[in-house]
Amino acid sequence: MFVDEAIVELYAGDGGNGCRAFRREKGVPLGGPFGGNGGKGADIIFKVDTGLNTLIDFKYKRIIRGDHGQNGLGKGMHGKSAENVVVSVPAGTVITDEESGLIIADLTKENDEVVVAAGGRGGRGNIAFATRSNPAPDFAENGEPGEYRKVKLELKLIADVGLVGMPSVGKSTIISKLSASKPKIADYPFTTLKPNLGVVRVKDGRSFVMADLPGLIEGASLGHGLGDKFLKHAERTRVIVHVIDMSGIHGRDPYEDYVIINNELKSFSAKFMKKPQLIVANKMDMPQAKENLKKFKEKVSSEILEITALNGEGLEKLVYKIADLLDKVPKDTLYDDSKFESHVIYKFKEEKPFTITKEGDTWIIKGKQLEKLLLMSRFDTNEAIFRFSNKLRKLGVDDELRKLGAQEGDIIKILDYEFEFRE
């Protein structure tokens, strides 16, 4: 089964908790901190496997989880980091964040890989917090939560040439004659239900990848027929080969077919009209084909290659024409940088890492940085509580609450945790 889209939920592994421990050895009555760090949680990595050509695995596997890092132990022993989860995808897979709509990666080459959901770092044990002013810290960190993402996977086939045209114009016959691809061929619309790829080898040693795309019809870009589902597979192609049934045997007008297909390509993406297009008149051995071609040329000034794919007539000339054109057309990126996720390097305006709102008598504080700090904090010792309070103060939470009118004893809520505001 050919599957070219999938929605997947990713849960990277949490970091292991740091350990709070002290040396307890004979002859060492006042031993220092001895708690190790937690291990890192598993990243979820997507990597290209050139042996794959479909996203069928994700039809049944919609949730992927990474293992958590191991907790740190006493005697300064650090927890083991979890093994990363490597997910194999076909070349041409585009990974998009469902929440933001931004592209995380466009994986096109063999062994391309990207960390899509990062595992949390391990929490530090109390041995890591020892300083000259506090040689025996009585606190440790929880592990950082692993990243959660909901992503859309979309396969856009890697091909140099895309065959487009109405159903039953002979695209499958062309690719079967020029390559080792063996698509289903029959004389009725929508025989081809999935794209077919084939490697075409030129006698002079050149080669290129050709994609036979399922037949388009009028309204394909709006979802009619099969076209809207498979038009995206032509987006990476450098050359469009527009195949037209010049015989008119199915009662269609070749010129009308030509106009309809170009309108659908343009409606789907304006980029299609910038790609070089070769017009191929097929089934030239049929009655009326010569007459129809004559009328067609009166309306279209572009060069038209005449072939009869069924018996191979004109195909060698077509192959050389495509190869020569590909030599002149550079490979281009599918997306511009503005559509990709990016990391902010410079900030021209200082922004608070949190927001405060009031619901009833409760102050609600939100912010990823602050929430992560809470989840990584423990409240099992007075020193740990003081450390968390001090961090909130340094972030400016206390000052902001005072400005908004918070009073002694007011309830402060972060995630599911509630605290009392104290001066």
C-alpha positions in Angstrom: 0.0 0.0 0.0 1.3 3.5 -0.9 0.9 5.9 2.0 2.4 9.4 1.6 1.0 11.3 4.6 0.8 10.6 8.3 0.3 12.3 11.7 2.6 11.1 14.5 2.8 12.0 18.1 6.3 12.0 19.6 7.2 11.7 23.3 11.0 12.1 23.8 12.4 10.5 27.0 12.6 12.4 30.3 15.9 12.9 31.9 16.7 10.8 35.0 16.5 12.4 38.4 19.6 13.5 40.2 20.3 11.9 43.6 20.6 13.6 47.0 23.1 11.6 49.0 26.0 12.0 51.4 29.0 10.0 52.2 28.6 7.7 55.1 31.9 6.0 55.7 33.8 4.8 58.7 36.3 7.4 59.7 34.5 10.1 57.6 32.0 11.5 60.0 31.3 14.6 58.0 31.3 13.3 54.4 30.3 15.6 51.7 27.6 15.3 49.0 27.7 12.1 47.0 24.6 12.0 44.8 25.1 11.4 41.1 23.4 13.0 38.1 20.5 11.4 36.2 21.0 10.2 32.6 19.7 11.9 29.5 16.3 10.9 28.0 16.1 9.5 24.5 16.0 11.8 21.5 13.6 10.9 18.7 15.6 11.1 15.4 14.2 10.8 11.9 16.7 9.4 9.4 16.5 8.6 5.6 16.4 5.0 4.6 16.7 4.8 0.8 15.2 1.3 0.9 11.8 2.8 1.8 9.3 4.4 -0.6 6.2 4.8 1.5 5.1 5.9 4.9 3.0 2.8 5.4 4.7 2.1 8.8 3.1 5.2 10.3 -0.4 4.1 9.3 -0.4 1.8 12.3 2.3 3.4 14.5 0.9 6.8 15.4 2.7 7.3 18.8 6.5 7.0 19.3 8.0 7.2 22.7 11.6 7.4 23.9 12.9 5.8 27.1 13.7 7.9 30.1 17.2 8.3 31.5 18.1 6.4 34.6 18.2 8.1 37.9 21.5 9.0 39.6 22.6 7.0 42.6 24.6 7.4 45.7 28.4 7.1 45.8 28.6 9.6 42.9 27.2 7.2 40.4 25.5 8.8 37.4 22.4 7.3 35.7 22.7 5.8 32.3 21.4 7.8 29.3 18.7 6.2 27.3 19.4 5.1 23.7 18.0 7.5 21.1 15.1 6.3 19.0 15.9 6.3 15.3 12.9 6.4 13.0 13.5 5.4 9.3 11.7 7.4 6.6 11.9 7.5 2.8 14.0 10.1 1.0 11.7 13.1 0.2 10.0 13.2 3.6 8.9 16.6 4.8 8.4 16.9 8.6 6.1 19.7 9.7 5.2 20.8 13.3 1.4 20.6 13.5 1.1 23.4 16.1 3.1 26.0 14.4 2.9 24.8 10.8 6.6 25.4 10.4 8.8 22.8 8.6 11.2 21.0 10.9 13.1 19.2 8.1 13.1 18.2 4.5 15.0 15.0 4.3 16.2 14.3 0.7 19.6 12.6 0.8 20.8 9.2 2.0 21.5 9.3 5.8 20.0 12.7 6.3 18.8 12.9 9.9 17.3 15.4 12.3 16.4 15.4 16.0 12.6 16.1 15.9 11.9 15.7 19.6 14.8 16.2 22.1 15.1 14.1 25.2 15.4 15.9 28.5 18.8 16.3 30.2 19.4 14.5 33.4 18.8 16.2 36.7 21.9 17.1 38.7 22.7 15.3 41.9 23.8 17.3 44.9 27.4 16.5 44.2 27.1 18.9 41.2 25.9 21.8 43.4 28.8 21.8 45.8 30.6 25.2 46.1 33.0 26.8 48.5 30.1 28.7 50.1 27.9 25.6 50.3 30.1 22.5 50.4 27.2 20.2 51.3 24.1 21.1 49.4 21.0 19.4 50.6 19.1 19.3 47.3 19.1 17.7 43.8 17.2 18.2 40.5 14.6 16.2 38.8 15.2 15.3 35.2 14.1 17.7 32.5 10.9 16.6 30.8 11.4 15.2 27.2 10.0 17.2 24.3 6.5 16.4 23.0 5.6 17.1 19.4 2.8 16.3 17.1 4.2 16.2 13.5 2.9 15.7 10.0 5.0 13.5 7.7 4.5 14.1 4.0 6.3 12.2 1.3 7.2 14.1 -1.8 8.9 11.8 -4.2 12.5 12.5 -5.4 12.3 12.6 -9.2 14.0 14.6 -11.9 11.1 14.3 -14.4 7.3 14.2 -13.8 4.9 12.8 -16.3 1.6 14.6 -16.2 -1.6 14.4 -18.3 -5.2 13.3 -18.4 -6.0 9.7 -17.5 -5.2 7.1 -20.1 -2.9 9.3 -22.2 -0.1 6.7 -22.0 2.1 7.9 -19.1 2.4 4.4 -17.6 3.3 2.9 -21.0 6.1 5.5 -21.4 7.7 4.8 -18.0 7.4 1.0 -18.5 9.2 1.3 -21.9 11.9 3.6 -20.6 12.7 2.0 -17.2 12.4 -1.2 -15.2 9.2 0.1 -13.6 6.2 -2.2 -14.3 3.1 -0.2 -13.5 -0.4 -1.6 -14.1 -1.5 -0.6 -17.6 -5.1 -0.7 -19.0 -7.2 1.4 -21.3 -9.5 2.9 -18.7 -9.3 6.0 -16.5 -7.4 5.9 -13.1 -5.6 2.6 -13.8 -2.7 4.2 -12.0 -3.6 4.6 -8.3 -0.1 5.5 -7.0 3.0 7.2 -8.4 5.5 5.0 -10.1 9.2 5.8 -10.1 11.7 4.5 -12.7 15.3 5.1 -13.5 15.8 6.0 -17.2 19.3 5.3 -18.6 20.5 7.2 -21.7 22.8 5.4 -24.1 25.6 8.0 -23.6 25.8 7.1 -19.9 23.5 9.7 -18.4 20.5 8.8 -16.2 17.6 10.4 -14.5 14.6 9.4 -12.3 11.1 9.7 -13.9 7.8 9.7 -12.0 4.6 8.6 -13.6 1.9 10.5 -11.7 -1.8 9.4 -11.6 -4.0 11.1 -14.1 -5.3 14.5 -13.5 -8.8 15.8 -14.3 -10.4 19.2 -14.3 -10.7 20.4 -10.6 -7.8 18.2 -9.4 -6.3 21.0 -7.5 -9.6 21.4 -5.6 -9.7 17.7 -4.7 -11.5 16.2 -7.7 -10.3 12.8 -8.9 -6.8 11.7 -7.7 -4.8 14.7 -8.8 -4.7 16.7 -5.6 -3.4 13.8 -3.7 -0.4 13.2 -6.1 0.3 16.6 -7.5 2.7 17.3 -4.6 4.9 14.5 -6.0 5.7 16.7 -9.0 6.9 19.6 -6.8 10.5 18.3 -6.7 10.8 17.6 -10.4 13.0 19.8 -12.5 11.2 19.1 -15.8 7.5 18.5 -16.5 6.7 16.1 -19.4 3.1 16.9 -20.5 1.7 13.8 -22.3 -1.3 14.4 -24.5 -3.4 11.8 -26.3 -3.4 13.3 -29.8 -5.7 10.6 -31.2 -8.8 12.0 -29.4 -10.0 8.4 -29.3 -11.8 9.0 -26.0 -13.8 11.9 -27.4 -11.6 14.6 -25.7 -10.0 17.6 -27.5 -6.2 17.5 -27.2 -5.9 21.3 -26.8 -8.6 21.4 -24.1 -6.8 18.7 -22.2 -3.6 20.7 -22.5 -5.2 23.9 -21.1 -7.0 22.0 -18.3 -3.8 20.3 -17.1 -1.8 23.5 -17.1 -4.5 25.3 -15.2 -4.5 22.6 -12.5 -0.8 22.7 -12.2 -0.9 26.5 -11.8 -3.7 26.4 -9.3 -1.8 23.9 -7.2 1.5 25.8 -7.2 2.7 28.7 -9.3 6.1 27.1 -9.2 5.0 24.5 -11.8 4.7 27.1 -14.5 8.3 28.1 -13.9 9.5 24.6 -14.6 10.6 23.7 -18.2 7.8 21.7 -19.8 8.1 19.3 -22.7 4.9 18.6 -24.7 4.6 15.0 -25.9 2.0 14.0 -28.5 1.3 10.3 -27.9 -0.6 7.7 -29.9 0.5 9.2 -33.2 -0.2 5.9 -35.0 -3.9 6.3 -34.5 -6.4 7.8 -37.0 -7.0 11.5 -36.7 -3.8 12.0 -34.7 -2.0 13.8 -37.5 -5.0 16.1 -38.1 -5.4 16.8 -34.4 -1.7 17.6 -34.1 -2.0 20.1 -37.0 -4.9 21.9 -35.2 -2.9 21.8 -31.9 0.1 23.4 -33.4 -2.0 26.3 -34.6 -2.7 27.2 -31.0 0.6 26.1 -29.3 3.9 27.5 -30.5 6.1 25.3 -28.3 8.1 22.4 -29.6 6.0 19.2 -29.7 7.6 15.7 -29.6 5.7 13.0 -31.5 5.8 9.5 -30.1 3.9 6.2 -30.1 4.7 4.8 -26.7 3.1 1.4 -27.3 5.6 0.5 -30.1 8.5 2.6 -28.8 8.5 5.1 -31.7 10.1 8.4 -30.8 11.1 7.4 -27.3 14.8 7.6 -27.8 14.6 11.1 -29.1 12.4 12.0 -26.1 15.0 10.5 -23.6 17.8 12.6 -25.1 15.7 15.7 -25.1 14.9 15.3 -21.4 18.5 14.5 -20.5 19.8 17.6 -22.4 17.2 19.8 -20.7 18.1 18.4 -17.2 21.8 19.3 -17.9 20.7 22.9 -18.1 18.2 23.0 -15.2 19.9 23.4 -11.7 18.5 21.6 -8.7 16.5 23.9 -6.5 15.3 23.7 -2.9 11.6 23.0 -2.4 11.1 25.5 0.4 12.6 28.9 1.3 14.2 29.5 4.7 11.2 31.5 6.0 9.1 28.3 6.2 11.6 26.4 8.4 11.8 26.5 12.2 14.7 28.7 13.3 16.4 29.5 16.6 16.5 33.1 17.7 20.2 34.2 18.1 19.7 37.8 18.8 16.9 39.5 20.7 16.4 43.2 20.2 13.7 43.4 22.9 13.9 41.8 26.3 10.9 39.6 26.8 9.6 38.2 30.1 9.9 34.4 30.3 6.4 34.2 31.9 2.9 35.7 31.9 0.7 36.3 35.0 -3.1 36.4 34.9 -5.7 36.3 37.7 -8.6 33.8 37.8 -10.8 34.5 40.8 -8.6 34.7 43.8 -5.7 32.8 42.2 -2.7 34.1 40.3 -1.9 31.9 37.3 1.7 32.0 36.1 2.6 30.5 32.7 5.9 30.2 30.8 7.9 27.3 29.4 11.1 28.3 31.2 9.4 28.7 34.5 7.3 25.5 34.2 10.4 23.5 33.3 12.1 25.0 36.4 9.2 23.8 38.6 9.2 20.3 37.1 12.9 19.9 37.7 12.7 21.2 41.3 12.2 19.0 44.4 10.5 20.3 47.5 11.7 17.6 49.9 14.1 19.9 51.9 14.0 23.5 53.1 17.1 24.2 51.0 15.4 23.0 47.8 12.4 25.2 48.5 14.6 28.2 49.2 16.5 27.6 46.0 13.3 27.5 43.9 11.9 30.7 45.5 15.2 32.4 44.9 15.1 31.5 41.2 11.6 32.9 40.9 12.7 36.1 42.5 15.7 36.4 40.0 13.3 35.8 37.1 11.3 38.8 38.3 8.2 36.9 39.3 7.9 38.5 42.8 8.3 42.0 41.5 5.7 41.4 38.8 3.2 40.0 41.3 3.6 43.0 43.5 3.0 45.4 40.6 -0.2 43.5 39.8 -1.4 43.9 43.4 -0.7 40.5 44.9 -1.0 40.4 48.7 0.6 38.3 51.4 -1.1 34.9 51.5 -2.5 35.0 47.9 -2.5 31.7 46.1 0.0 31.4 43.2 -0.6 28.5 40.8 2.0 27.1 38.3 0.8 24.1 36.4 -1.0 22.0 39.0 1.1 23.3 41.9 -0.2 25.9 44.3 1.9 28.2 46.6 1.3 31.1 49.0 2.8 34.5 48.2 5.1 35.6 50.9 7.0 38.8 51.2 
